Amino acid sequence: ERIEIPTNVGFEKDDNGETLFLHPIHTYDNSGRVHVETTKNTTAKLGFFFDIWGEEFNADHILNYDADENHTIEMTIDGQNVDSFEETALEPLIYIEIVYRETD
Protein backbone atom coordinates (compact mmCIF):
# COMPACT_ATOMS: atom_id res chain seq x y z
CA GLU A 1 0.00 0.00 0.00
CA ARG A 2 1.48 3.32 -1.06
CA ILE A 3 1.13 6.19 1.40
CA GLU A 4 1.43 9.68 -0.01
CA ILE A 5 3.12 12.50 1.82
CA PRO A 6 0.41 15.15 2.24
CA THR A 7 0.26 18.56 0.62
CA ASN A 8 1.56 21.50 2.67
CA VAL A 9 3.49 19.61 5.34
CA GLY A 10 5.46 22.35 7.09
CA PHE A 11 2.88 25.10 6.54
CA GLU A 12 1.59 26.46 9.84
CA LYS A 13 -1.80 28.04 9.15
CA ASP A 14 -4.29 30.08 11.15
CA ASP A 15 -8.01 29.34 11.47
CA ASN A 16 -8.67 31.17 8.19
CA GLY A 17 -6.16 29.04 6.27
CA GLU A 18 -3.58 31.84 6.00
CA THR A 19 0.02 30.75 6.28
CA LEU A 20 1.62 31.99 9.49
CA PHE A 21 4.94 30.19 9.15
CA LEU A 22 6.69 28.00 6.59
CA HIS A 23 9.19 25.48 7.95
CA PRO A 24 12.46 25.24 5.99
CA ILE A 25 11.56 21.60 5.19
CA HIS A 26 8.13 21.31 3.59
CA THR A 27 5.94 20.05 0.74
CA TYR A 28 3.83 22.02 -1.72
CA ASP A 29 1.84 19.09 -3.12
CA ASN A 30 1.43 15.33 -2.72
CA SER A 31 4.04 14.43 -5.35
CA GLY A 32 6.39 13.10 -2.67
CA ARG A 33 8.91 15.86 -3.31
CA VAL A 34 10.26 17.39 -0.10
CA HIS A 35 11.61 20.93 -0.40
CA VAL A 36 14.49 22.20 1.72
CA GLU A 37 14.83 25.97 1.71
CA THR A 38 17.14 27.31 4.41
CA THR A 39 18.70 30.71 4.94
CA LYS A 40 21.95 29.16 6.17
CA ASN A 41 24.14 26.37 4.85
CA THR A 42 22.87 23.58 7.08
CA THR A 43 22.12 19.88 6.86
CA ALA A 44 18.44 19.00 6.78
CA LYS A 45 17.74 15.45 7.93
CA LEU A 46 14.87 13.18 7.04
CA GLY A 47 13.98 12.84 10.72
CA PHE A 48 13.41 16.61 10.90
CA PHE A 49 10.85 16.30 8.10
CA PHE A 50 8.96 13.55 9.94
CA ASP A 51 9.02 15.69 13.12
CA ILE A 52 7.49 18.61 11.22
CA TRP A 53 4.93 16.23 9.68
CA GLY A 54 4.09 15.02 13.21
CA GLU A 55 4.89 11.40 12.40
CA GLU A 56 7.38 9.05 14.05
CA PHE A 57 10.16 7.59 11.93
CA ASN A 58 13.25 5.55 12.73
CA ALA A 59 14.64 2.08 12.00
CA ASP A 60 11.94 0.49 14.17
CA HIS A 61 8.87 2.61 13.43
CA ILE A 62 7.22 4.44 10.55
CA LEU A 63 3.82 6.12 10.77
CA ASN A 64 1.67 3.52 12.56
CA TYR A 65 3.87 0.53 11.72
CA ASP A 66 6.46 -1.17 13.94
CA ALA A 67 9.34 -3.41 12.95
CA ASP A 68 9.19 -6.67 14.88
CA GLU A 69 9.96 -10.37 14.42
CA ASN A 70 7.47 -10.49 11.51
CA HIS A 71 8.06 -7.09 9.86
CA THR A 72 10.97 -4.97 8.68
CA ILE A 73 11.46 -1.38 7.65
CA GLU A 74 13.81 -0.99 4.71
CA MET A 75 15.09 2.20 3.14
CA THR A 76 16.85 2.93 -0.13
CA ILE A 77 18.37 6.07 -1.59
CA ASP A 78 18.51 6.01 -5.38
CA GLY A 79 18.00 2.24 -5.23
CA GLN A 80 20.84 1.55 -2.76
CA ASN A 81 20.04 0.08 0.66
CA VAL A 82 20.90 2.39 3.56
CA ASP A 83 20.52 2.22 7.31
CA SER A 84 20.71 5.93 8.11
CA PHE A 85 16.90 6.30 8.45
CA GLU A 86 16.09 9.52 10.38
CA GLU A 87 19.73 10.68 10.14
CA THR A 88 19.62 10.71 6.33
CA ALA A 89 20.71 14.07 4.92
CA LEU A 90 18.23 15.49 2.43
CA GLU A 91 20.38 16.12 -0.61
CA PRO A 92 19.19 17.62 -3.92
CA LEU A 93 17.45 15.26 -6.32
CA ILE A 94 17.75 12.03 -4.33
CA TYR A 95 15.00 9.44 -4.39
CA ILE A 96 14.19 7.93 -0.98
CA GLU A 97 11.97 4.90 -0.67
CA ILE A 98 10.88 3.50 2.68
CA VAL A 99 9.21 0.10 2.69
CA TYR A 100 7.46 -1.69 5.53
CA ARG A 101 7.07 -5.40 4.78
CA GLU A 102 6.57 -8.83 6.22
CA THR A 103 9.78 -10.76 6.76
CA ASP A 104 10.33 -13.82 4.61
Biopython code that builds the backbone (N, CA, C, O; Angstrom):
import numpy as np
from Bio.PDB.StructureBuilder import StructureBuilder

atoms = [
    (1, "GLU", "N", (0.849, -1.182, 0.000)),
    (1, "GLU", "CA", (0.000, 0.000, 0.000)),
    (1, "GLU", "C", (0.889, 1.238, 0.000)),
    (1, "GLU", "O", (1.741, 1.403, 0.873)),
    (2, "ARG", "N", (0.685, 2.088, -0.969)),
    (2, "ARG", "CA", (1.478, 3.315, -1.060)),
    (2, "ARG", "C", (0.821, 4.400, -0.198)),
    (2, "ARG", "O", (-0.392, 4.603, -0.248)),
    (3, "ILE", "N", (1.635, 5.077, 0.580)),
    (3, "ILE", "CA", (1.134, 6.186, 1.402)),
    (3, "ILE", "C", (1.764, 7.468, 0.892)),
    (3, "ILE", "O", (2.988, 7.594, 0.849)),
    (4, "GLU", "N", (0.933, 8.411, 0.510)),
    (4, "GLU", "CA", (1.430, 9.681, -0.013)),
    (4, "GLU", "C", (1.759, 10.639, 1.122)),
    (4, "GLU", "O", (1.084, 10.671, 2.151)),
    (5, "ILE", "N", (2.803, 11.410, 0.911)),
    (5, "ILE", "CA", (3.118, 12.504, 1.821)),
    (5, "ILE", "C", (2.125, 13.622, 1.506)),
    (5, "ILE", "O", (1.977, 13.992, 0.342)),
    (6, "PRO", "N", (1.452, 14.159, 2.495)),
    (6, "PRO", "CA", (0.409, 15.146, 2.237)),
    (6, "PRO", "C", (0.924, 16.473, 1.678)),
    (6, "PRO", "O", (2.104, 16.807, 1.795)),
    (7, "THR", "N", (0.020, 17.202, 1.080)),
    (7, "THR", "CA", (0.260, 18.560, 0.617)),
    (7, "THR", "C", (0.460, 19.478, 1.827)),
    (7, "THR", "O", (-0.187, 19.307, 2.860)),
    (8, "ASN", "N", (1.343, 20.430, 1.688)),
    (8, "ASN", "CA", (1.558, 21.500, 2.671)),
    (8, "ASN", "C", (2.045, 21.042, 4.039)),
    (8, "ASN", "O", (1.743, 21.682, 5.047)),
    (9, "VAL", "N", (2.800, 19.934, 4.090)),
    (9, "VAL", "CA", (3.492, 19.608, 5.338)),
    (9, "VAL", "C", (4.497, 20.723, 5.570)),
    (9, "VAL", "O", (5.242, 21.083, 4.658)),
    (10, "GLY", "N", (4.527, 21.273, 6.769)),
    (10, "GLY", "CA", (5.458, 22.353, 7.090)),
    (10, "GLY", "C", (4.845, 23.741, 7.002)),
    (10, "GLY", "O", (5.502, 24.729, 7.327)),
    (11, "PHE", "N", (3.595, 23.827, 6.567)),
    (11, "PHE", "CA", (2.879, 25.102, 6.542)),
    (11, "PHE", "C", (2.064, 25.218, 7.814)),
    (11, "PHE", "O", (1.152, 24.423, 8.044)),
    (12, "GLU", "N", (2.382, 26.199, 8.642)),
    (12, "GLU", "CA", (1.591, 26.461, 9.840)),
    (12, "GLU", "C", (0.547, 27.503, 9.458)),
    (12, "GLU", "O", (0.893, 28.606, 9.037)),
    (13, "LYS", "N", (-0.725, 27.157, 9.605)),
    (13, "LYS", "CA", (-1.802, 28.039, 9.155)),
    (13, "LYS", "C", (-2.682, 28.467, 10.315)),
    (13, "LYS", "O", (-2.776, 27.776, 11.330)),
    (14, "ASP", "N", (-3.332, 29.625, 10.151)),
    (14, "ASP", "CA", (-4.287, 30.083, 11.152)),
    (14, "ASP", "C", (-5.668, 29.493, 10.850)),
    (14, "ASP", "O", (-5.819, 28.705, 9.917)),
    (15, "ASP", "N", (-6.665, 29.874, 11.636)),
    (15, "ASP", "CA", (-8.015, 29.335, 11.472)),
    (15, "ASP", "C", (-8.639, 29.695, 10.126)),
    (15, "ASP", "O", (-9.564, 29.020, 9.675)),
    (16, "ASN", "N", (-8.147, 30.739, 9.488)),
    (16, "ASN", "CA", (-8.668, 31.167, 8.192)),
    (16, "ASN", "C", (-7.905, 30.544, 7.022)),
    (16, "ASN", "O", (-8.202, 30.834, 5.863)),
    (17, "GLY", "N", (-6.928, 29.692, 7.321)),
    (17, "GLY", "CA", (-6.155, 29.044, 6.271)),
    (17, "GLY", "C", (-4.990, 29.871, 5.762)),
    (17, "GLY", "O", (-4.338, 29.482, 4.793)),
    (18, "GLU", "N", (-4.717, 30.997, 6.391)),
    (18, "GLU", "CA", (-3.585, 31.844, 6.001)),
    (18, "GLU", "C", (-2.303, 31.287, 6.603)),
    (18, "GLU", "O", (-2.277, 30.883, 7.766)),
    (19, "THR", "N", (-1.252, 31.269, 5.813)),
    (19, "THR", "CA", (0.024, 30.748, 6.285)),
    (19, "THR", "C", (0.655, 31.724, 7.268)),
    (19, "THR", "O", (0.866, 32.897, 6.962)),
    (20, "LEU", "N", (0.949, 31.207, 8.458)),
    (20, "LEU", "CA", (1.623, 31.992, 9.489)),
    (20, "LEU", "C", (3.132, 31.778, 9.445)),
    (20, "LEU", "O", (3.912, 32.692, 9.713)),
    (21, "PHE", "N", (3.527, 30.553, 9.102)),
    (21, "PHE", "CA", (4.938, 30.187, 9.145)),
    (21, "PHE", "C", (5.171, 29.039, 8.173)),
    (21, "PHE", "O", (4.338, 28.142, 8.045)),
    (22, "LEU", "N", (6.298, 29.074, 7.497)),
    (22, "LEU", "CA", (6.690, 27.997, 6.593)),
    (22, "LEU", "C", (8.007, 27.417, 7.102)),
    (22, "LEU", "O", (9.028, 28.104, 7.131)),
    (23, "HIS", "N", (7.971, 26.143, 7.503)),
    (23, "HIS", "CA", (9.191, 25.475, 7.946)),
    (23, "HIS", "C", (10.177, 25.369, 6.785)),
    (23, "HIS", "O", (9.756, 25.287, 5.631)),
    (24, "PRO", "N", (11.465, 25.368, 7.064)),
    (24, "PRO", "CA", (12.465, 25.238, 5.994)),
    (24, "PRO", "C", (12.357, 23.919, 5.224)),
    (24, "PRO", "O", (12.788, 23.837, 4.074)),
    (25, "ILE", "N", (11.783, 22.885, 5.852)),
    (25, "ILE", "CA", (11.561, 21.597, 5.193)),
    (25, "ILE", "C", (10.050, 21.451, 5.048)),
    (25, "ILE", "O", (9.327, 21.473, 6.044)),
    (26, "HIS", "N", (9.569, 21.302, 3.814)),
    (26, "HIS", "CA", (8.126, 21.311, 3.585)),
    (26, "HIS", "C", (7.761, 20.664, 2.248)),
    (26, "HIS", "O", (8.629, 20.314, 1.450)),
    (27, "THR", "N", (6.452, 20.517, 2.029)),
    (27, "THR", "CA", (5.937, 20.048, 0.742)),
    (27, "THR", "C", (4.951, 21.082, 0.222)),
    (27, "THR", "O", (4.319, 21.799, 0.998)),
    (28, "TYR", "N", (4.825, 21.153, -1.102)),
    (28, "TYR", "CA", (3.827, 22.016, -1.723)),
    (28, "TYR", "C", (2.646, 21.206, -2.254)),
    (28, "TYR", "O", (1.539, 21.727, -2.390)),
    (29, "ASP", "N", (2.887, 19.938, -2.550)),
    (29, "ASP", "CA", (1.842, 19.090, -3.124)),
    (29, "ASP", "C", (2.056, 17.662, -2.633)),
    (29, "ASP", "O", (2.909, 17.421, -1.778)),
    (30, "ASN", "N", (1.296, 16.723, -3.162)),
    (30, "ASN", "CA", (1.425, 15.335, -2.717)),
    (30, "ASN", "C", (2.253, 14.491, -3.686)),
    (30, "ASN", "O", (2.052, 13.281, -3.793)),
    (31, "SER", "N", (3.180, 15.134, -4.387)),
    (31, "SER", "CA", (4.039, 14.430, -5.346)),
    (31, "SER", "C", (5.103, 13.571, -4.665)),
    (31, "SER", "O", (5.710, 12.714, -5.307)),
    (32, "GLY", "N", (5.329, 13.795, -3.383)),
    (32, "GLY", "CA", (6.389, 13.095, -2.672)),
    (32, "GLY", "C", (7.682, 13.892, -2.609)),
    (32, "GLY", "O", (8.633, 13.492, -1.937)),
    (33, "ARG", "N", (7.716, 15.015, -3.306)),
    (33, "ARG", "CA", (8.908, 15.857, -3.312)),
    (33, "ARG", "C", (8.935, 16.709, -2.035)),
    (33, "ARG", "O", (7.982, 17.421, -1.721)),
    (34, "VAL", "N", (10.049, 16.612, -1.317)),
    (34, "VAL", "CA", (10.255, 17.394, -0.100)),
    (34, "VAL", "C", (11.197, 18.536, -0.444)),
    (34, "VAL", "O", (12.269, 18.314, -1.009)),
    (35, "HIS", "N", (10.805, 19.742, -0.110)),
    (35, "HIS", "CA", (11.605, 20.929, -0.404)),
    (35, "HIS", "C", (12.388, 21.339, 0.846)),
    (35, "HIS", "O", (11.857, 21.329, 1.956)),
    (36, "VAL", "N", (13.639, 21.693, 0.647)),
    (36, "VAL", "CA", (14.486, 22.204, 1.720)),
    (36, "VAL", "C", (14.942, 23.588, 1.290)),
    (36, "VAL", "O", (15.677, 23.742, 0.316)),
    (37, "GLU", "N", (14.495, 24.588, 2.031)),
    (37, "GLU", "CA", (14.826, 25.974, 1.707)),
    (37, "GLU", "C", (15.282, 26.659, 2.997)),
    (37, "GLU", "O", (14.462, 27.111, 3.797)),
    (38, "THR", "N", (16.590, 26.727, 3.183)),
    (38, "THR", "CA", (17.140, 27.307, 4.407)),
    (38, "THR", "C", (17.866, 28.609, 4.095)),
    (38, "THR", "O", (18.303, 28.839, 2.967)),
    (39, "THR", "N", (17.985, 29.450, 5.106)),
    (39, "THR", "CA", (18.700, 30.711, 4.940)),
    (39, "THR", "C", (20.185, 30.550, 5.234)),
    (39, "THR", "O", (20.985, 31.426, 4.905)),
    (40, "LYS", "N", (20.556, 29.427, 5.857)),
    (40, "LYS", "CA", (21.955, 29.156, 6.172)),
    (40, "LYS", "C", (22.349, 27.825, 5.557)),
    (40, "LYS", "O", (21.493, 26.984, 5.280)),
    (41, "ASN", "N", (23.629, 27.636, 5.346)),
    (41, "ASN", "CA", (24.136, 26.372, 4.850)),
    (41, "ASN", "C", (24.088, 25.365, 5.991)),
    (41, "ASN", "O", (24.967, 25.351, 6.853)),
    (42, "THR", "N", (23.067, 24.529, 5.995)),
    (42, "THR", "CA", (22.869, 23.583, 7.077)),
    (42, "THR", "C", (22.406, 22.249, 6.509)),
    (42, "THR", "O", (21.917, 22.182, 5.381)),
    (43, "THR", "N", (22.558, 21.207, 7.281)),
    (43, "THR", "CA", (22.118, 19.881, 6.860)),
    (43, "THR", "C", (20.703, 19.643, 7.359)),
    (43, "THR", "O", (20.436, 19.713, 8.559)),
    (44, "ALA", "N", (19.803, 19.364, 6.434)),
    (44, "ALA", "CA", (18.437, 18.999, 6.784)),
    (44, "ALA", "C", (18.351, 17.478, 6.766)),
    (44, "ALA", "O", (18.763, 16.842, 5.796)),
    (45, "LYS", "N", (17.824, 16.900, 7.824)),
    (45, "LYS", "CA", (17.744, 15.447, 7.934)),
    (45, "LYS", "C", (16.307, 14.974, 7.758)),
    (45, "LYS", "O", (15.357, 15.697, 8.058)),
    (46, "LEU", "N", (16.170, 13.762, 7.271)),
    (46, "LEU", "CA", (14.865, 13.178, 7.036)),
    (46, "LEU", "C", (14.035, 13.125, 8.319)),
    (46, "LEU", "O", (12.819, 13.315, 8.284)),
    (47, "GLY", "N", (14.686, 12.869, 9.435)),
    (47, "GLY", "CA", (13.979, 12.842, 10.716)),
    (47, "GLY", "C", (13.337, 14.179, 11.051)),
    (47, "GLY", "O", (12.260, 14.216, 11.645)),
    (48, "PHE", "N", (13.992, 15.288, 10.675)),
    (48, "PHE", "CA", (13.407, 16.615, 10.897)),
    (48, "PHE", "C", (12.094, 16.742, 10.141)),
    (48, "PHE", "O", (11.118, 17.283, 10.659)),
    (49, "PHE", "N", (12.079, 16.230, 8.888)),
    (49, "PHE", "CA", (10.848, 16.301, 8.100)),
    (49, "PHE", "C", (9.717, 15.537, 8.784)),
    (49, "PHE", "O", (8.599, 16.043, 8.885)),
    (50, "PHE", "N", (10.001, 14.323, 9.255)),
    (50, "PHE", "CA", (8.965, 13.551, 9.936)),
    (50, "PHE", "C", (8.503, 14.256, 11.209)),
    (50, "PHE", "O", (7.317, 14.206, 11.536)),
    (51, "ASP", "N", (9.408, 14.912, 11.936)),
    (51, "ASP", "CA", (9.019, 15.689, 13.122)),
    (51, "ASP", "C", (8.050, 16.801, 12.738)),
    (51, "ASP", "O", (7.034, 16.996, 13.405)),
    (52, "ILE", "N", (8.355, 17.526, 11.679)),
    (52, "ILE", "CA", (7.487, 18.607, 11.216)),
    (52, "ILE", "C", (6.135, 18.042, 10.794)),
    (52, "ILE", "O", (5.096, 18.641, 11.070)),
    (53, "TRP", "N", (6.148, 16.896, 10.129)),
    (53, "TRP", "CA", (4.929, 16.231, 9.682)),
    (53, "TRP", "C", (4.110, 15.741, 10.876)),
    (53, "TRP", "O", (2.899, 15.552, 10.764)),
    (54, "GLY", "N", (4.774, 15.533, 12.024)),
    (54, "GLY", "CA", (4.089, 15.024, 13.211)),
    (54, "GLY", "C", (3.981, 13.510, 13.222)),
    (54, "GLY", "O", (3.104, 12.942, 13.872)),
    (55, "GLU", "N", (4.888, 12.859, 12.491)),
    (55, "GLU", "CA", (4.891, 11.398, 12.404)),
    (55, "GLU", "C", (6.221, 10.856, 12.907)),
    (55, "GLU", "O", (7.268, 11.480, 12.735)),
    (56, "GLU", "N", (6.161, 9.685, 13.531)),
    (56, "GLU", "CA", (7.376, 9.054, 14.050)),
    (56, "GLU", "C", (8.066, 8.270, 12.944)),
    (56, "GLU", "O", (7.410, 7.601, 12.145)),
    (57, "PHE", "N", (9.392, 8.353, 12.898)),
    (57, "PHE", "CA", (10.163, 7.585, 11.928)),
    (57, "PHE", "C", (11.541, 7.286, 12.462)),
    (57, "PHE", "O", (12.271, 8.184, 12.881)),
    (58, "ASN", "N", (11.894, 6.005, 12.444)),
    (58, "ASN", "CA", (13.248, 5.546, 12.734)),
    (58, "ASN", "C", (13.359, 4.114, 12.216)),
    (58, "ASN", "O", (12.451, 3.646, 11.530)),
    (59, "ALA", "N", (14.415, 3.425, 12.517)),
    (59, "ALA", "CA", (14.638, 2.076, 11.995)),
    (59, "ALA", "C", (13.597, 1.079, 12.496)),
    (59, "ALA", "O", (13.425, 0.014, 11.904)),
    (60, "ASP", "N", (12.905, 1.414, 13.577)),
    (60, "ASP", "CA", (11.940, 0.490, 14.175)),
    (60, "ASP", "C", (10.487, 0.914, 14.033)),
    (60, "ASP", "O", (9.587, 0.174, 14.427)),
    (61, "HIS", "N", (10.244, 2.107, 13.469)),
    (61, "HIS", "CA", (8.869, 2.614, 13.426)),
    (61, "HIS", "C", (8.694, 3.595, 12.276)),
    (61, "HIS", "O", (9.539, 4.462, 12.055)),
    (62, "ILE", "N", (7.593, 3.455, 11.547)),
    (62, "ILE", "CA", (7.220, 4.442, 10.546)),
    (62, "ILE", "C", (5.700, 4.579, 10.558)),
    (62, "ILE", "O", (4.967, 3.595, 10.464)),
    (63, "LEU", "N", (5.252, 5.824, 10.678)),
    (63, "LEU", "CA", (3.824, 6.120, 10.771)),
    (63, "LEU", "C", (3.218, 5.238, 11.861)),
    (63, "LEU", "O", (3.614, 5.359, 13.020)),
    (64, "ASN", "N", (2.291, 4.373, 11.541)),
    (64, "ASN", "CA", (1.668, 3.518, 12.555)),
    (64, "ASN", "C", (2.157, 2.074, 12.482)),
    (64, "ASN", "O", (1.457, 1.156, 12.908)),
    (65, "TYR", "N", (3.357, 1.873, 11.942)),
    (65, "TYR", "CA", (3.875, 0.532, 11.721)),
    (65, "TYR", "C", (5.171, 0.330, 12.498)),
    (65, "TYR", "O", (6.054, 1.188, 12.500)),
    (66, "ASP", "N", (5.266, -0.832, 13.161)),
    (66, "ASP", "CA", (6.456, -1.171, 13.936)),
    (66, "ASP", "C", (7.193, -2.349, 13.324)),
    (66, "ASP", "O", (6.577, -3.314, 12.871)),
    (67, "ALA", "N", (8.521, -2.262, 13.312)),
    (67, "ALA", "CA", (9.340, -3.413, 12.945)),
    (67, "ALA", "C", (9.329, -4.374, 14.132)),
    (67, "ALA", "O", (9.444, -3.956, 15.284)),
    (68, "ASP", "N", (9.192, -5.651, 13.840)),
    (68, "ASP", "CA", (9.193, -6.673, 14.877)),
    (68, "ASP", "C", (9.691, -7.976, 14.270)),
    (68, "ASP", "O", (10.288, -7.965, 13.193)),
    (69, "GLU", "N", (9.457, -9.099, 14.943)),
    (69, "GLU", "CA", (9.956, -10.368, 14.421)),
    (69, "GLU", "C", (9.301, -10.766, 13.098)),
    (69, "GLU", "O", (9.817, -11.637, 12.396)),
    (70, "ASN", "N", (8.178, -10.146, 12.749)),
    (70, "ASN", "CA", (7.473, -10.487, 11.513)),
    (70, "ASN", "C", (7.513, -9.393, 10.451)),
    (70, "ASN", "O", (7.045, -9.606, 9.333)),
    (71, "HIS", "N", (8.063, -8.229, 10.781)),
    (71, "HIS", "CA", (8.057, -7.086, 9.857)),
    (71, "HIS", "C", (9.384, -6.331, 9.904)),
    (71, "HIS", "O", (10.039, -6.251, 10.943)),
    (72, "THR", "N", (9.759, -5.783, 8.754)),
    (72, "THR", "CA", (10.972, -4.966, 8.685)),
    (72, "THR", "C", (10.646, -3.614, 8.057)),
    (72, "THR", "O", (9.643, -3.453, 7.362)),
    (73, "ILE", "N", (11.506, -2.672, 8.318)),
    (73, "ILE", "CA", (11.462, -1.375, 7.647)),
    (73, "ILE", "C", (12.767, -1.265, 6.876)),
    (73, "ILE", "O", (13.853, -1.347, 7.450)),
    (74, "GLU", "N", (12.646, -1.079, 5.575)),
    (74, "GLU", "CA", (13.814, -0.990, 4.710)),
    (74, "GLU", "C", (13.808, 0.363, 4.018)),
    (74, "GLU", "O", (12.749, 0.918, 3.725)),
    (75, "MET", "N", (14.989, 0.885, 3.761)),
    (75, "MET", "CA", (15.089, 2.195, 3.138)),
    (75, "MET", "C", (16.168, 2.167, 2.070)),
    (75, "MET", "O", (17.244, 1.601, 2.265)),
    (76, "THR", "N", (15.859, 2.791, 0.932)),
    (76, "THR", "CA", (16.851, 2.934, -0.126)),
    (76, "THR", "C", (16.952, 4.402, -0.525)),
    (76, "THR", "O", (15.995, 5.169, -0.428)),
    (77, "ILE", "N", (18.143, 4.755, -0.975)),
    (77, "ILE", "CA", (18.371, 6.067, -1.593)),
    (77, "ILE", "C", (18.896, 5.783, -2.986)),
    (77, "ILE", "O", (19.935, 5.145, -3.159)),
    (78, "ASP", "N", (18.164, 6.264, -3.971)),
    (78, "ASP", "CA", (18.506, 6.011, -5.377)),
    (78, "ASP", "C", (18.753, 4.528, -5.641)),
    (78, "ASP", "O", (19.656, 4.160, -6.392)),
    (79, "GLY", "N", (17.930, 3.677, -5.006)),
    (79, "GLY", "CA", (18.004, 2.239, -5.229)),
    (79, "GLY", "C", (19.017, 1.490, -4.391)),
    (79, "GLY", "O", (19.080, 0.263, -4.462)),
    (80, "GLN", "N", (19.815, 2.195, -3.596)),
    (80, "GLN", "CA", (20.840, 1.553, -2.761)),
    (80, "GLN", "C", (20.355, 1.450, -1.318)),
    (80, "GLN", "O", (19.902, 2.442, -0.746)),
    (81, "ASN", "N", (20.445, 0.259, -0.725)),
    (81, "ASN", "CA", (20.043, 0.080, 0.664)),
    (81, "ASN", "C", (20.886, 0.947, 1.587)),
    (81, "ASN", "O", (22.104, 1.042, 1.432)),
    (82, "VAL", "N", (20.220, 1.578, 2.547)),
    (82, "VAL", "CA", (20.901, 2.394, 3.556)),
    (82, "VAL", "C", (20.311, 2.071, 4.919)),
    (82, "VAL", "O", (19.213, 1.523, 5.016)),
    (83, "ASP", "N", (21.041, 2.409, 5.962)),
    (83, "ASP", "CA", (20.525, 2.221, 7.314)),
    (83, "ASP", "C", (20.588, 3.516, 8.129)),
    (83, "ASP", "O", (20.617, 3.488, 9.360)),
    (84, "SER", "N", (20.609, 4.623, 7.439)),
    (84, "SER", "CA", (20.709, 5.928, 8.110)),
    (84, "SER", "C", (19.355, 6.431, 8.599)),
    (84, "SER", "O", (19.321, 7.265, 9.505)),
    (85, "PHE", "N", (18.259, 5.973, 8.053)),
    (85, "PHE", "CA", (16.900, 6.301, 8.448)),
    (85, "PHE", "C", (16.739, 7.783, 8.788)),
    (85, "PHE", "O", (16.932, 8.630, 7.916)),
    (86, "GLU", "N", (16.392, 8.116, 10.027)),
    (86, "GLU", "CA", (16.095, 9.519, 10.378)),
    (86, "GLU", "C", (17.312, 10.433, 10.274)),
    (86, "GLU", "O", (17.156, 11.653, 10.214)),
    (87, "GLU", "N", (18.507, 9.876, 10.252)),
    (87, "GLU", "CA", (19.725, 10.680, 10.142)),
    (87, "GLU", "C", (20.106, 10.988, 8.691)),
    (87, "GLU", "O", (21.106, 11.662, 8.443)),
    (88, "THR", "N", (19.327, 10.507, 7.750)),
    (88, "THR", "CA", (19.619, 10.706, 6.328)),
    (88, "THR", "C", (19.578, 12.187, 5.975)),
    (88, "THR", "O", (18.589, 12.871, 6.240)),
    (89, "ALA", "N", (20.659, 12.674, 5.375)),
    (89, "ALA", "CA", (20.707, 14.066, 4.918)),
    (89, "ALA", "C", (19.869, 14.202, 3.651)),
    (89, "ALA", "O", (19.977, 13.388, 2.734)),
    (90, "LEU", "N", (19.045, 15.226, 3.610)),
    (90, "LEU", "CA", (18.226, 15.491, 2.432)),
    (90, "LEU", "C", (19.061, 16.275, 1.426)),
    (90, "LEU", "O", (19.261, 17.482, 1.557)),
    (91, "GLU", "N", (19.536, 15.558, 0.432)),
    (91, "GLU", "CA", (20.379, 16.122, -0.612)),
    (91, "GLU", "C", (19.525, 16.414, -1.848)),
    (91, "GLU", "O", (18.464, 15.812, -2.015)),
    (92, "PRO", "N", (19.964, 17.320, -2.709)),
    (92, "PRO", "CA", (19.190, 17.625, -3.923)),
    (92, "PRO", "C", (19.016, 16.398, -4.819)),
    (92, "PRO", "O", (19.957, 15.644, -5.070)),
    (93, "LEU", "N", (17.807, 16.228, -5.282)),
    (93, "LEU", "CA", (17.449, 15.261, -6.320)),
    (93, "LEU", "C", (17.715, 13.806, -5.960)),
    (93, "LEU", "O", (17.986, 13.002, -6.852)),
    (94, "ILE", "N", (17.646, 13.442, -4.685)),
    (94, "ILE", "CA", (17.753, 12.032, -4.327)),
    (94, "ILE", "C", (16.350, 11.443, -4.227)),
    (94, "ILE", "O", (15.382, 12.146, -3.937)),
    (95, "TYR", "N", (16.263, 10.146, -4.473)),
    (95, "TYR", "CA", (14.996, 9.438, -4.388)),
    (95, "TYR", "C", (15.070, 8.498, -3.196)),
    (95, "TYR", "O", (15.876, 7.567, -3.178)),
    (96, "ILE", "N", (14.223, 8.744, -2.199)),
    (96, "ILE", "CA", (14.194, 7.933, -0.979)),
    (96, "ILE", "C", (12.934, 7.077, -1.010)),
    (96, "ILE", "O", (11.830, 7.574, -1.234)),
    (97, "GLU", "N", (13.122, 5.797, -0.784)),
    (97, "GLU", "CA", (11.973, 4.899, -0.672)),
    (97, "GLU", "C", (12.067, 4.165, 0.659)),
    (97, "GLU", "O", (13.108, 3.609, 1.008)),
    (98, "ILE", "N", (10.964, 4.174, 1.389)),
    (98, "ILE", "CA", (10.884, 3.498, 2.683)),
    (98, "ILE", "C", (9.791, 2.448, 2.554)),
    (98, "ILE", "O", (8.659, 2.754, 2.181)),
    (99, "VAL", "N", (10.143, 1.207, 2.868)),
    (99, "VAL", "CA", (9.211, 0.103, 2.692)),
    (99, "VAL", "C", (9.053, -0.650, 4.012)),
    (99, "VAL", "O", (10.032, -1.024, 4.659)),
    (100, "TYR", "N", (7.803, -0.858, 4.389)),
    (100, "TYR", "CA", (7.458, -1.690, 5.530)),
    (100, "TYR", "C", (6.916, -2.988, 4.968)),
    (100, "TYR", "O", (5.966, -2.971, 4.185)),
    (101, "ARG", "N", (7.504, -4.120, 5.354)),
    (101, "ARG", "CA", (7.065, -5.400, 4.779)),
    (101, "ARG", "C", (7.179, -6.537, 5.777)),
    (101, "ARG", "O", (7.880, -6.458, 6.787)),
    (102, "GLU", "N", (6.448, -7.610, 5.443)),
    (102, "GLU", "CA", (6.565, -8.831, 6.224)),
    (102, "GLU", "C", (7.904, -9.472, 5.932)),
    (102, "GLU", "O", (8.381, -9.442, 4.798)),
    (103, "THR", "N", (8.509, -10.051, 6.955)),
    (103, "THR", "CA", (9.780, -10.760, 6.764)),
    (103, "THR", "C", (9.508, -12.070, 6.060)),
    (103, "THR", "O", (8.419, -12.631, 6.179)),
    (104, "ASP", "N", (10.484, -12.553, 5.335)),
    (104, "ASP", "CA", (10.329, -13.819, 4.607)),
    (104, "ASP", "C", (10.484, -15.003, 5.517)),
    (104, "ASP", "O", (10.384, -16.144, 5.068)),
]
sb = StructureBuilder()
sb.init_structure("model")
sb.init_model(0)
sb.init_chain("A")
sb.init_seg("    ")
for serial, (resi, resn, name, xyz) in enumerate(atoms, 1):
    if name == "N":
        sb.init_residue(resn, " ", resi, " ")
    sb.init_atom(name, np.array(xyz, "f"), 0.0, 1.0, " ", f" {name:<3s}", serial, name[0])
structure = sb.get_structure()
